[in-house]
Amino acid sequence: MFFASDNSGPVHGAIMDALAQANQGYAMAYGADAIMDNVRDQIRTAFEAPEAAVFLVATGTAANSLALASHCQPYETVFCSPVSHIHEDECNAPEFYTGGAKLTLVGHSDKMTPEDLRSAVAKEETRGVHGPQRGPVSITQVTERGTIYSLDELKALTTVAKEFDLPIHLDGARFANALVVLGCTPAEMTWKAGIDVVSFGGTKNGCMGVEAVILFDPKKAWEFELRRKRGAHLFSKHRYLSAQMNAYLNDDLWLTSAKQANANCARLIKGLRAIDGVSFVHEPQANIIFCAFPRSAHQRLHDAGAQYHVWSGSLEGENPDELLQARLVCDWSINAADIDRFVALVKG
């Protein structure tokens, strides 16, 4: 019963097989391997972007930080949600890789609104040389609270950004999970909606450790390459990144895995909704749940070895009926029996 994170699940067998196959013999280093040529072609085809520049890194933090750094000057600010990964979970890496650019938090929740974004952007560049200049807008899809921007919501945000001539970055650590919910194409959720650069996630969806950065403006490619090298994220044995991403894209494994993760989450949601005393903090839309249930249920789960995060409150306390929030994340590999057992323990 492991619902702590989709980072914690196993690597998909097809990706392990691809790594073993890539391990045969020799290959050119630093991204000059033949597999990377295929990855580039596959991503350009999937995103309907034949001129896009495509690069691989091993972590989401590197993908986000280097993507933003390629679109941001040190004296600028990045506009993002207060619960975005770049703000809460990357140890100031975006600020580091941009050379000191700050983050400006927009709104008060996981999803930015056009009104809040316009207000935040308008407040900058009002102090001349003394204040930060306007920089990129970073949108998270799926958000860190498990919700999804519709295509219309994305376009509304990018429209505001374009009014101020600002580039837009999409943190797509769970890109595939959002895409299968919206039922759209990768192009519709990115450049057709006004997105300039995407962090396309693989690690949370069955890969060992690989993320793609897709720059729809190829003029940014050389700067990204230089920043990736200078930032120590250019793998010499790059073929092992390429092999993962290639297998991830082959036969739409990335979509199949995301559909399974979302289906697992839907099963868990259905079970929890049927229990009196369980309430949902955010309406789940993909593979992340934030819900509250009594301390006594949390204690049963932990005694049975369930792994997840108690998001607010403490397992220790005198009132067994006090509601504590939980964060539950499903990946592609969780089996139905574990989901049903978890639900049964919550029910008591």
N, C-alpha and C positions, 0 to 999 in steps of 0.2 A: 504494500500500500504506500507507494511513493508519489506524493503529489507536491513535493517541495519546489521543483523547477523542471522545465523542459530542457535545461542544461544537464540534468542529472541522469537522463536516460541513456540507454546503450546506443552504440553506433549501428546504423542499419546494415544488415548483412551484405547488401549489394555494394555499399560503400567500402566495407572491409575487404570484399573481394576485389574491388577496383584498386585499393591500395596495395594488395598483394600482387596483383598483376603489374602495377606500375613499378614495383620493386624489382622487376627482372631487368638485369643488364644496366645500361647507362643511358642517361638523358642529359641534354643541355641544361645548364643551371639558370637561375635567376629569371624564370619565366619564359625562357626560350625553348621549352620542351614542346613537343608536338601535341601533347594533350591540351595544352593551353590554347593552341590554335583552334581546337574543336570547341573548347569552352567559350571562347570569344564569339565564335560563329553561332553557337547555340543561344547564347544570351542575346546577341543582336537580333536573331530571328524571333525569339520569344517576345522581345520588347519592341519589335518592328522598328528597330533603330540601327540601320546598317552602318552608320558612321560613329556610333557610340564607342567610347574608350572603356575598356573593361580591365579591371585589376583585381587581384586576390590578396587578401591578408588573412591572418589566423584568428583574429578576435573582432568582436563587434565594437569594442572601444577604439581599436585602431581604425576600423572602417569609418566610424562616425567622426573621429577626431581628424583624420587625414582628409576626409571629404570636406569637412567644414573649413579646415585650414587652407584648402585649395580655393576656397571661395570667400575668404575673410582676411582682412588686414588686422594687424595687432591692435590698432586704435579703434576698431569697430566692435559692435556688440552683436551677439547671436540671440534672436528672439525664439523662445521656446516655452513649453508648458512647465509649471513648477514641479510636476512629477515626471518630467521626461528623464530618460536614462542618462542623457548627457549632463543633466543637473544633479541628479540624486545618486548616481551609481558609477561614475567614471573618474572619481578622485581628481577632478579638475583637469583631466586629460585634454578636453577640448581647449581649455585656456592655455595649457602647456604647448600643445601642438600649433596653435594659432599664434604663439609668441606673446600671449597676454590679452587677447580679446576677452571681453567679459560676456556674461550671459544676462539677458534681460528676461525676467519671467513674465509670462503673459497669462492673465486670468488667474483663476483659483482652482482649476480642476485639471483632469487629464486631457481634455479636449479644448483647444483654443477656439474662440469665436472670432468672426471677422471684425466685430465691433471692438473686442478687447485688443486684437492685434493692431488694428488701425490706431487705437488710442496709444498703445505702447510705442509704436513706431513714430507717431507724431510727436511724442514727448522727447525723442532723441534729436540730435543735431540742432538743439535750441540754445546751446551754450558756446557755440563757436569752437575755438580750439580747446576749450576747457573740458568739454564733455565727449563721451564716446560717439562715434559716427555710426550710422545705421549699417548693419551687416545682414547676414543670411537669416532666413526663417527656417527653423528645423521642426518638422512635423513627425510624430511617432505613429506608426500604423502597423500593427495593433498597438493601442496605447498601453501604458504600464498599469492601467486598471482594467484591461480586458475589453475595452470598447473600440469601436471602429468608426472612422470617418467615412461617410458616404461619398460618392464621387462628387455630388453637388457641394458637400461641405469642403472637400479638398479644393475644388475650383474656387469657392468663395474665399478661402484663405490665400490661394495663389494670386487671385485677382487683386487683393489688397497689397500683397508683396510686390506685384508688378507695377502697381500705381507708384510705388516708391523706387522702382527699378532694383529690387532686391532679389538675389538668388534664393532658391528654395531647395532645402535638403529633406529627404525622406529617410527617417530611421526605420528601416524595414527588417529588423531582427526577426519579426514574425510576419514577414511580407506574405508568404504563402497562405498562412492562416487567414489573413484578411482577404486575400484575393478570392479564395474559394467561397467565402461568405458572400462577397459582393457579386460573384458570378461574372466578373468582367475580365478583360485582358490585362496583362502587365502594362501595356502601353496606355490603356485607359486610366490606370491607377497611377501613372507616372507622368511622362512627358506630355501626353495629351491633356492632362489635368493641370499642366504648368510646372511640374517638378523638373529641376535641373540636374540633380545628382541623387543617387539612391545607394543606401547601404542595404544590400540584398542578402538576407541572412540564410545560413545553412546549418550552423551549429545547433540551434535549438530544435531543429526539425530532422534530426537523424544523422548529421555529419559529425565527424570527429572534432573538427575545428577549422572552419573556412567560411569567409564572408567575401562577397563580391562588392566592389565599388563600381557603379556604372555612371559614367559622366556623359550626358547627352550632348555636351559641347566638347568636341574632341580637342579644341584649343587648350583645354585645361589639362590634357593628358600629361604633357611633359612636366608641368609643375607638380602634378600628383606623383609622378615617378620619382622626381627629385626629393619630394617630402617623404615618400615612403622609404627611400633608401636612407635619407638623413635621419629619419625617425626609427631606424633599425627594424623595419617591418618588411624588408625585401628578403624573402627566404632564398637561400642558395639552392637547396633541394626542393625547388618550387613544384616539381612534378607531383609531390604528395598533396599539395593544395589543389593542383589541377585535377588530379585523379578523383578527389572527393567531389569537387564541383561538377565534373563531367558525369560521374555516376548519379549525382543528385538530379541533374537535368535529364539524363537518359530516361526514356519511357515515362516521362512526367513523374518520376519518383517524388520530386519536391511537392507536387500537388497531391499525390496519393497519400503521402505521409501527413500532410496538413489536414486533409479530409479526415484521416483516421484520428488524429489528435483532437480535432473539433468534435468528431462523433463521440469519442471517449468522454469529452467534457459535457456534451449534451446528455449522455447517459447519467453522468454524475449529477448534473443540474436537475434532471427529471426526478431522480431519487430524492434529492434534498428538498425539492419543492413540495414533495408529498408529506414532509415531516412537519408537524406542528412545532413552532418555536424556532424554525430556521428562517432567517430573513436575508435578503441579498442587498449588499451595500451599493453595488453597481450592477446594472443589468448586463450579464455576461453575453458576449457576442461571438467569442472565438474559443480559446482554450484556457482562459484564466477566469477564476471565480473569486470574488470577495464576498464572503457571507458571514453571518453571526449565528452562533448557537450556544447553548448553555455550557458552562464550565464543566459540568459533570460529563457531558459528551466528549469534550476535549480530553478529559482525563482518561476516559475509556479508550479513546483512540490512541493516546500516547502509551498507555499500558499495553496495548495490543501491538505496538511497534509502528504505528502509522507515522509517516514522515511528511510534514508540511509546516508552514509557518503560521504561528499564532501572531496575527498582525497587530492586535491591540489587546491589552489586558494580560493577566498572568494566570498560569495554570494553578498557582498557589493562591488560595483564598477561601474564606469561610462560606461564601454563598454559592452553592452548587448551581443555582439557577441564573447567576449573572451571565449575561451574554458577552462572549469574547469573539472578536473577529478573526477569521481565518483567510489565508490566501492559499488557494489550491490551483495547481497548474497541471494540465494533462499533456503528455506527449503521445507520440504515435504508438508507443510500445506497451502502454498500460493495458492489462487484460480486464475483461468484464468481471471476472470473479473478484478481483481486488477492488474494483469500483463498487460492486454490490456489497462486499463485506464492509467497506468504509461506510456506506449508507446505513447498513444495519447497525453498526456501532454508534453512529450519530443518533439513530432512532432509539437505541437502548432496549 
